[in-house]
Amino acid sequence: MFKVNSSLSKSNISRTIRFSEETYNSLFEIAEIEQVSFNSLVLQCCSYAINDYEKIDLLRKRKNKDRE
């Protein structure tokens, strides 16, 4: 189950993304309740989704192969 972590380090890559109004409002409300920044919450949600992605092993294999 996803839990918000308020002690993660700051991000260093800037990107612009668009949200539906409903998604934005939900994320904003959760960030306020959990007392974390909106950005931190979005990063944590993305990390959670990536880690639970059913093809994550394939992605990791490709990443390791590219490093060789």
N, CA, C and O atoms as a GROMACS GRO file, in nm:
protein
  272
    1MET      N    1   0.084  -0.118   0.000
    1MET     CA    2   0.000   0.000   0.000
    1MET      C    3   0.088   0.124   0.000
    1MET      O    4   0.193   0.127   0.065
    2PHE      N    5   0.047   0.224  -0.072
    2PHE     CA    6   0.122   0.349  -0.084
    2PHE      C    7   0.113   0.431   0.043
    2PHE      O    8   0.005   0.455   0.096
    3LYS      N    9   0.229   0.474   0.092
    3LYS     CA   10   0.235   0.563   0.208
    3LYS      C   11   0.324   0.680   0.172
    3LYS      O   12   0.429   0.663   0.110
    4VAL      N   13   0.282   0.800   0.211
    4VAL     CA   14   0.358   0.921   0.181
    4VAL      C   15   0.477   0.931   0.275
    4VAL      O   16   0.463   0.912   0.396
    5ASN      N   17   0.594   0.960   0.220
    5ASN     CA   18   0.717   0.975   0.297
    5ASN      C   19   0.757   1.122   0.294
    5ASN      O   20   0.785   1.177   0.187
    6SER      N   21   0.761   1.185   0.409
    6SER     CA   22   0.792   1.328   0.415
    6SER      C   23   0.941   1.357   0.423
    6SER      O   24   0.980   1.473   0.437
    7SER      N   25   1.026   1.256   0.415
    7SER     CA   26   1.169   1.279   0.433
    7SER      C   27   1.252   1.250   0.308
    7SER      O   28   1.373   1.230   0.318
    8LEU      N   29   1.191   1.248   0.192
    8LEU     CA   30   1.267   1.221   0.070
    8LEU      C   31   1.347   1.343   0.027
    8LEU      O   32   1.311   1.457   0.056
    9SER      N   33   1.458   1.316  -0.044
    9SER     CA   34   1.542   1.426  -0.092
    9SER      C   35   1.475   1.499  -0.208
    9SER      O   36   1.381   1.449  -0.269
   10LYS      N   37   1.526   1.616  -0.235
   10LYS     CA   38   1.469   1.700  -0.341
   10LYS      C   39   1.506   1.648  -0.479
   10LYS      O   40   1.608   1.581  -0.497
   11SER      N   41   1.423   1.679  -0.575
   11SER     CA   42   1.448   1.638  -0.713
   11SER      C   43   1.538   1.742  -0.781
   11SER      O   44   1.551   1.854  -0.733
   12ASN      N   45   1.598   1.703  -0.893
   12ASN     CA   46   1.687   1.795  -0.960
   12ASN      C   47   1.662   1.809  -1.110
   12ASN      O   48   1.737   1.879  -1.178
   13ILE      N   49   1.560   1.744  -1.163
   13ILE     CA   50   1.526   1.756  -1.304
   13ILE      C   51   1.389   1.823  -1.314
   13ILE      O   52   1.291   1.776  -1.256
   14SER      N   53   1.384   1.931  -1.389
   14SER     CA   54   1.260   2.007  -1.402
   14SER      C   55   1.186   1.965  -1.529
   14SER      O   56   1.245   1.958  -1.637
   15ARG      N   57   1.057   1.938  -1.515
   15ARG     CA   58   0.970   1.902  -1.627
   15ARG      C   59   0.834   1.965  -1.605
   15ARG      O   60   0.793   1.990  -1.491
   16THR      N   61   0.764   1.991  -1.714
   16THR     CA   62   0.628   2.040  -1.707
   16THR      C   63   0.534   1.926  -1.744
   16THR      O   64   0.552   1.862  -1.847
   17ILE      N   65   0.435   1.901  -1.658
   17ILE     CA   66   0.335   1.799  -1.688
   17ILE      C   67   0.196   1.858  -1.670
   17ILE      O   68   0.180   1.958  -1.600
   18ARG      N   69   0.097   1.798  -1.731
   18ARG     CA   70  -0.040   1.846  -1.721
   18ARG      C   71  -0.125   1.741  -1.649
   18ARG      O   72  -0.108   1.621  -1.670
   19PHE      N   73  -0.216   1.789  -1.565
   19PHE     CA   74  -0.307   1.703  -1.491
   19PHE      C   75  -0.450   1.740  -1.526
   19PHE      O   76  -0.479   1.854  -1.561
   20SER      N   77  -0.539   1.642  -1.516
   20SER     CA   78  -0.681   1.677  -1.523
   20SER      C   79  -0.712   1.754  -1.395
   20SER      O   80  -0.641   1.741  -1.295
   21GLU      N   81  -0.817   1.832  -1.398
   21GLU     CA   82  -0.852   1.910  -1.279
   21GLU      C   83  -0.881   1.820  -1.159
   21GLU      O   84  -0.841   1.850  -1.047
   22GLU      N   85  -0.949   1.709  -1.184
   22GLU     CA   86  -0.982   1.615  -1.076
   22GLU      C   87  -0.855   1.555  -1.013
   22GLU      O   88  -0.844   1.548  -0.890
   23THR      N   89  -0.762   1.512  -1.097
   23THR     CA   90  -0.637   1.454  -1.046
   23THR      C   91  -0.557   1.558  -0.969
   23THR      O   92  -0.506   1.529  -0.860
   24TYR      N   93  -0.546   1.677  -1.025
   24TYR     CA   94  -0.472   1.785  -0.957
   24TYR      C   95  -0.532   1.813  -0.820
   24TYR      O   96  -0.460   1.822  -0.721
   25ASN      N   97  -0.663   1.828  -0.815
   25ASN     CA   98  -0.729   1.859  -0.688
   25ASN      C   99  -0.708   1.749  -0.584
   25ASN      O  100  -0.685   1.777  -0.466
   26SER      N  101  -0.714   1.624  -0.628
   26SER     CA  102  -0.692   1.512  -0.535
   26SER      C  103  -0.549   1.513  -0.483
   26SER      O  104  -0.527   1.498  -0.363
   27LEU      N  105  -0.452   1.529  -0.572
   27LEU     CA  106  -0.312   1.532  -0.531
   27LEU      C  107  -0.284   1.650  -0.438
   27LEU      O  108  -0.214   1.636  -0.338
   28PHE      N  109  -0.339   1.765  -0.472
   28PHE     CA  110  -0.319   1.885  -0.390
   28PHE      C  111  -0.374   1.863  -0.249
   28PHE      O  112  -0.310   1.900  -0.150
   29GLU      N  113  -0.492   1.805  -0.241
   29GLU     CA  114  -0.555   1.780  -0.110
   29GLU      C  115  -0.473   1.678  -0.029
   29GLU      O  116  -0.451   1.698   0.091
   30ILE      N  117  -0.428   1.572  -0.092
   30ILE     CA  118  -0.346   1.472  -0.022
   30ILE      C  119  -0.216   1.535   0.027
   30ILE      O  120  -0.174   1.510   0.140
   31ALA      N  121  -0.152   1.617  -0.056
   31ALA     CA  122  -0.027   1.684  -0.017
   31ALA      C  123  -0.049   1.771   0.106
   31ALA      O  124   0.034   1.773   0.197
   32GLU      N  125  -0.160   1.842   0.110
   32GLU     CA  126  -0.190   1.925   0.227
   32GLU      C  127  -0.213   1.840   0.352
   32GLU      O  128  -0.160   1.870   0.459
   33ILE      N  129  -0.290   1.734   0.338
   33ILE     CA  130  -0.320   1.646   0.452
   33ILE      C  131  -0.192   1.584   0.507
   33ILE      O  132  -0.172   1.576   0.628
   34GLU      N  133  -0.104   1.539   0.417
   34GLU     CA  134   0.019   1.470   0.456
   34GLU      C  135   0.134   1.567   0.488
   34GLU      O  136   0.241   1.525   0.531
   35GLN      N  137   0.109   1.695   0.466
   35GLN     CA  138   0.208   1.800   0.493
   35GLN      C  139   0.339   1.777   0.416
   35GLN      O  140   0.448   1.784   0.473
   36VAL      N  141   0.324   1.750   0.287
   36VAL     CA  142   0.438   1.740   0.197
   36VAL      C  143   0.411   1.831   0.078
   36VAL      O  144   0.297   1.871   0.055
   37SER      N  145   0.515   1.864   0.004
   37SER     CA  146   0.494   1.948  -0.114
   37SER      C  147   0.421   1.868  -0.222
   37SER      O  148   0.426   1.745  -0.225
   38PHE      N  149   0.354   1.941  -0.308
   38PHE     CA  150   0.285   1.879  -0.421
   38PHE      C  151   0.386   1.800  -0.505
   38PHE      O  152   0.358   1.686  -0.544
   39ASN      N  153   0.501   1.860  -0.532
   39ASN     CA  154   0.604   1.795  -0.612
   39ASN      C  155   0.652   1.665  -0.548
   39ASN      O  156   0.666   1.563  -0.617
   40SER      N  157   0.675   1.668  -0.419
   40SER     CA  158   0.720   1.547  -0.348
   40SER      C  159   0.616   1.436  -0.361
   40SER      O  160   0.651   1.320  -0.383
   41LEU      N  161   0.491   1.470  -0.346
   41LEU     CA  162   0.384   1.370  -0.357
   41LEU      C  163   0.380   1.310  -0.497
   41LEU      O  164   0.369   1.189  -0.512
   42VAL      N  165   0.390   1.395  -0.599
   42VAL     CA  166   0.387   1.345  -0.738
   42VAL      C  167   0.505   1.252  -0.763
   42VAL      O  168   0.489   1.147  -0.825
   43LEU      N  169   0.624   1.289  -0.715
   43LEU     CA  170   0.742   1.203  -0.731
   43LEU      C  171   0.721   1.068  -0.662
   43LEU      O  172   0.756   0.964  -0.718
   44GLN      N  173   0.665   1.070  -0.544
   44GLN     CA  174   0.642   0.945  -0.471
   44GLN      C  175   0.538   0.859  -0.541
   44GLN      O  176   0.553   0.737  -0.548
   45CYS      N  177   0.434   0.921  -0.593
   45CYS     CA  178   0.332   0.846  -0.667
   45CYS      C  179   0.392   0.781  -0.792
   45CYS      O  180   0.362   0.666  -0.823
   46CYS      N  181   0.477   0.855  -0.862
   46CYS     CA  182   0.542   0.801  -0.982
   46CYS      C  183   0.634   0.685  -0.946
   46CYS      O  184   0.634   0.582  -1.013
   47SER      N  185   0.713   0.701  -0.841
   47SER     CA  186   0.803   0.594  -0.797
   47SER      C  187   0.725   0.470  -0.759
   47SER      O  188   0.765   0.358  -0.794
   48TYR      N  189   0.615   0.488  -0.689
   48TYR     CA  190   0.531   0.376  -0.649
   48TYR      C  191   0.476   0.303  -0.772
   48TYR      O  192   0.478   0.180  -0.778
   49ALA      N  193   0.429   0.380  -0.869
   49ALA     CA  194   0.374   0.320  -0.991
   49ALA      C  195   0.482   0.245  -1.069
   49ALA      O  196   0.457   0.136  -1.120
   50ILE      N  197   0.601   0.303  -1.078
   50ILE     CA  198   0.711   0.238  -1.150
   50ILE      C  199   0.750   0.108  -1.082
   50ILE      O  200   0.769   0.006  -1.149
   51ASN      N  201   0.761   0.110  -0.951
   51ASN     CA  202   0.799  -0.011  -0.877
   51ASN      C  203   0.695  -0.122  -0.887
   51ASN      O  204   0.729  -0.240  -0.877
   52ASP      N  205   0.569  -0.086  -0.907
   52ASP     CA  206   0.463  -0.185  -0.919
   52ASP      C  207   0.427  -0.217  -1.065
   52ASP      O  208   0.335  -0.295  -1.091
   53TYR      N  209   0.498  -0.157  -1.157
   53TYR     CA  210   0.475  -0.181  -1.299
   53TYR      C  211   0.507  -0.327  -1.330
   53TYR      O  212   0.616  -0.374  -1.297
   54GLU      N  213   0.415  -0.399  -1.392
   54GLU     CA  214   0.435  -0.542  -1.409
   54GLU      C  215   0.550  -0.578  -1.502
   54GLU      O  216   0.598  -0.691  -1.500
   55LYS      N  217   0.596  -0.485  -1.582
   55LYS     CA  218   0.708  -0.512  -1.672
   55LYS      C  219   0.837  -0.446  -1.623
   55LYS      O  220   0.928  -0.423  -1.702
   56ILE      N  221   0.846  -0.417  -1.494
   56ILE     CA  222   0.961  -0.346  -1.439
   56ILE      C  223   1.091  -0.424  -1.461
   56ILE      O  224   1.195  -0.362  -1.485
   57ASP      N  225   1.087  -0.556  -1.455
   57ASP     CA  226   1.209  -0.635  -1.477
   57ASP      C  227   1.263  -0.613  -1.618
   57ASP      O  228   1.384  -0.605  -1.638
   58LEU      N  229   1.174  -0.603  -1.716
   58LEU     CA  230   1.215  -0.577  -1.854
   58LEU      C  231   1.281  -0.440  -1.864
   58LEU      O  232   1.383  -0.426  -1.931
   59LEU      N  233   1.224  -0.340  -1.799
   59LEU     CA  234   1.282  -0.206  -1.801
   59LEU      C  235   1.420  -0.205  -1.737
   59LEU      O  236   1.512  -0.142  -1.789
   60ARG      N  237   1.436  -0.273  -1.626
   60ARG     CA  238   1.565  -0.278  -1.557
   60ARG      C  239   1.670  -0.351  -1.641
   60ARG      O  240   1.786  -0.311  -1.644
   61LYS      N  241   1.629  -0.457  -1.709
   61LYS     CA  242   1.722  -0.530  -1.796
   61LYS      C  243   1.770  -0.441  -1.910
   61LYS      O  244   1.889  -0.440  -1.943
   62ARG      N  245   1.678  -0.365  -1.969
   62ARG     CA  246   1.715  -0.274  -2.078
   62ARG      C  247   1.811  -0.166  -2.027
   62ARG      O  248   1.910  -0.133  -2.093
   63LYS      N  249   1.782  -0.114  -1.911
   63LYS     CA  250   1.865  -0.009  -1.852
   63LYS      C  251   2.006  -0.061  -1.826
   63LYS      O  252   2.104   0.008  -1.857
   64ASN      N  253   2.017  -0.180  -1.770
   64ASN     CA  254   2.148  -0.240  -1.743
   64ASN      C  255   2.223  -0.271  -1.872
   64ASN      O  256   2.345  -0.256  -1.879
   65LYS      N  257   2.151  -0.314  -1.974
   65LYS     CA  258   2.212  -0.346  -2.103
   65LYS      C  259   2.269  -0.219  -2.167
   65LYS      O  260   2.376  -0.222  -2.227
   66ASP      N  261   2.196  -0.107  -2.154
   66ASP     CA  262   2.242   0.020  -2.210
   66ASP      C  263   2.368   0.070  -2.143
   66ASP      O  264   2.447   0.142  -2.204
   67ARG      N  265   2.389   0.034  -2.018
   67ARG     CA  266   2.507   0.078  -1.943
   67ARG      C  267   2.633   0.001  -1.983
   67ARG      O  268   2.745   0.048  -1.961
   68GLU      N  269   2.614  -0.116  -2.042
   68GLU     CA  270   2.729  -0.201  -2.078
   68GLU      C  271   2.804  -0.147  -2.197
   68GLU      O  272   2.903  -0.206  -2.240
   0.00000   0.00000   0.00000
